[in-house]
Amino acid sequence: MCYTVPIASAVVTTIAWRKTGNQNLWWLNLMLYGGGIFGFVDHLWNGELFLISDKIGRDLLLGVVITATIFVCWVGLMVFSRTKSSLPQNQFGKA
């Protein structure tokens, strides 16, 4: 069930992205869908797709941790992409 939190977050960012057209939200959206799909495939692979365990709170907390990790990585990518001095220069002088 941990894949439900990133998927729900991705649905929210999809709605926000469609309203604003912000490209940064688009990247966050893709990362969240990727995290949700990864969790879905993991549960499918292990035969636990629709299994609701006795520890559903723990499963949902794991989903929150996964979503928070994706968000932190996205913020890092946004900071890195705005720092032109940290990007390597190619032979034409453009990053």
Secondary structure, 3 states (H helix, E strand, C coil): CCCHHHHHHHHHHHHHHHHHCCHHHHHHHHHHHHHHHHHHHHHHHCCCCCCCCCCHHHHHHHHHHHHHHHHHHHHHHHHHHHCHHHCCCCCCCCC
